[in-house]
Amino acid sequence: VVLTDCQKFNLMSVPQYLVFCVCLQEVSGLKCDQLLSSGQVLPSECVSGLVELAGNPNTSPTLTSSIISLLAQLAGDDHSREILHSSYNLTSTLAAVIHCHSATPGEALVLQCLQVLQKLTYNARIFQSTSYIPELVAFLMTNIQSHSDDIIMPCLGLMANLCRDNHSVQSHIKSLDNVKPFYRTLINFLAHNSLTVVVFTLSILASLTLNEKVGEKLFDAKNIHQTFQLVFNIVVNGDGTLTRKYSVDLLVDLLKNPKIADYLTRYQHFSACVAQVLGLLHSKDPDSAAKVLELLLAMCSVSGLRSLLCQVLFKPAGPKLRAAGRRQGAGVDGGRKAEDGLALVQWLSSPVEGAERCSLQALQLLNELLEEALTADNMPDCMLGFVEMLLPVLFELLKGLDPAQGDAHVRKHCHRITHVTSLLLNILLTPPQPVCCFYLHQCVFHVCAEALLKTLELMSKLRQQVKDMETSFYRMLQDQRIVTPLSLALTSHHREHVQTGLSLLFEATPLPDFPSLVLGESMAANNAYRQREAELSVKRIAVQEVPPPRTNTSMLDSSSASSRSVHSLVEKIQTGLEVKYQAKDSHVSEIIDVYEQKLSAFTSKESRLQDLLEAKALALSQADRLIAQYRVQRAQAEAEARKLASLLKDAERRREDLQAELSGQVLEVQRSKADMEELLQHNARLQRDSEDHQALKGAYNSLFNETERLLKELQSAHISLTKQNEALRRNQEKKTTFSVFLAGLRVELQAEEEKVKEKDQERRELEETVDVLRKELNKTEQARKDASIKASSLELQKSQLEAKLKQKEDELNKHSAMIAMIHSLSSGKMKNDVNLSL
């Protein structure tokens, strides 16, 4: 109840806060396995509230640490970690906590968040656009280049998780300015005394530089053998499960590169290293065994390594291995070192609950290796002993289904039964080899045939309800390998088997590639065998009854031995008759009758075996043709896969180029926008200057008009005064009395002339000012026109850049769709390869 109120943390009083902390500590001490996957509402609300509270910057570091400890305890399995990562966004929350405390990287809370993030992000897809992921990457790169040993290792582990199979994070790191110093720091870490640091560093370098110049120099032919030796030593003698886990992931990633995989096939110590790795299967730790099996499965994907693995694994079996086979897959004695094959079988028969991953991986590995070994030209001599040991264990795995244990148990058990059936079919339907003589066809043949027919019957009933079931059903009906089980069912003494065979035959007959001719020959051979057995049963009165035949293939393998035994028997009879004819003449006729019956039985058996041999020869030729077709199709598929891989690399490289070009275009558009904004501001300033100029021009015009008016008035006054002066001068002589007055008028006239001169000076100055203002106005008008032209040019350039940017985005979307299609085609090819191997 208190935990459900964790979202109201800011409203808690001090007593409520103390109760909350105590409840948090109590819950942390409980075992909460599978709590997140239970689907209950209350735990989901509690976890959501705790995640929100941990990401709150106002939460105290102590309480945040307690919440993170509880969430780390909840992430005890892969499914819970996936739920916390995808549904509750715990990764972003922890990255936000680290970002808030990035100033103190050595703080205990930061180290705790790094450790939990390393646990959450292992084998998880993290996008660079996720919240606080760029800040987290920057924090990791900064602290990896620091000198604090306490924080370097968790930062390296988390960086290895973020970079692995993550193109977005890889591109983001490569685009940073400080990536070269970061590479130099990582290369220096390769000489570190901690194997864990070395593995983390190699994983980061492989993710970032494997297809670049730095990676080509680091993983070239000169250094790759030392790298192989180092990684294999770490896998075998690592510091613990964590180091072994990351070293196996590193080898798996390196094997995805064709050049490095080819280097490994030519590595001279490969067999010894694989033998040491197989020795890890003797441990009781399912996590270590799962990683070892994952590495072996990755090696099986390389064609050149599968045969080498078979040579190492299927070495001659010792007495202990054969004794274990007689005990039908019993466990290994804890005080003695078991054989590698027996250790693999031990993980194969592990319980459904707990180590089911190891069991499924062991089944897949045996399926790959047995397919390689049974189809090889030089099959190992120990294969018979290994198969004799393996078959009882596989038969036991087909049993033990208890529906009362729940849907999850039934689902896991059915999943394992599917892999077991696939392995048995792989053993049964391989081209005939000596290993399949006695025990295989005695035990496996009828069981697998019946299981196959039941599976086909189930597929027939579910083909309308399950997607793609109908396609798989008809494809299996047209497979050449269906002939033998179907002929056994149609010629069986059991009514149920005959009815099942007839229903399947009714479905298969209209199909174009159904092998009806081979089916008829097989049924005829079976009927001929039963008919001859019925005829011979009448004559077997005094002769010991011949044991029933085992299987068709066992009869084929013993045909030559039977022929030799018949000829030797004839010679013995002739010799015996010559000796005994004189001694015991009375018993010769009885002996002849007995041996005649034996001879007739052997002769009939020989003729029947000859018929079966011809039928099997025909089936063998068809099988050889199918194998050749399969090899051609496989080669074509591998070539197409390589072509698709190169196309994918080209598309990825093209996408990166387009991304870089798009980034440049975006920067150019941003610069253009900044220039346009600056020009708009300059245009606004020019507009304001133009308005000021217009105002000054209006004031000048009004002042000029006023000056003109005053000048005209002064000119008229000057003219009138001049006239008066002339009149006075003419009348000077006559008007002496007015001399004083005339002098005054002269003084006034001079004053008026001075005023006129001043007005003229002001007018000239005003005219000069007007000229200057006109020049400035012309310059302003010209600048405004230039700015308008440049603005229109920038507008045009902006529209062109936007069109080009839209074109690049469309091209990028096309390339992304092409990449998705290539991925889907690659996954589809992988599925087709699996179907072909079936």
Secondary structure by P-SEA (a helix, b strand, c coil): cccccccccccccaaaaaaaaaaaaaaaacccccccccccaaaaaaaaaaaaaaacccccaaaaaaaaaaaaaacccaaaaaaaacccaaaaaaaaaaaaaccccccaaaaaaaaaaaaaaccbbbbccccaaaaaaaaaaaaaacccccaaaaaaaaaaaaacccaaaaaaaaaccaaaaaaaaaaaacccccaaaaaaaaaaaaacccccaaaaaaaccccaaaaaaaaaaaaaccccaaaaaaaaaaaaaaaacaaaaaaaaaccaaaaaaaaaaaacccccaaaaaaaaaaaaaaaacccaaaaaaaaccccccaaaaaaaaaccccccccccccaaaaaaaaaacccccaaaaaaaaaaaaaaaaaaaaaccccccaaaaaaaacaaaaaaaaccccccccaaaaaaaaaaaaaaaaaaaaaaacccccccccccccccaaaaaaaaaaaaaaaaaacccccaaaaaaaaaaacccaaaaaaaaaacccaaaaaaaaaaaaacccccccaaaaaaaaaaaaaaaaaaaaaacccccccccccccccaaaaaaaaaaaaaaaaaaaaaaaaaaaaaccccccaaaaaaaaaaaaaaaaaaaaaaaaaaaaaaaaaaaaaaaaaaaaaaaaaaaaaaaaaaaaaaaaaaaaaaaaaaaaaaaaaaaaaaaaaaaaaaaaaaaaaaaaaaaaaaaaaaaaaaaaaaaaaaaaaaaaaaaaaaaaaaaaaccccccaaaaaaaaaaaaaaaaaaaaaaaaaaaaaaaaaaaaaaaaaaaaaaaaaaaaaaaaaaaaaaaaaaaaaaaaaaaaaaaaaaaaaaaaaaaaaaaaaaaac
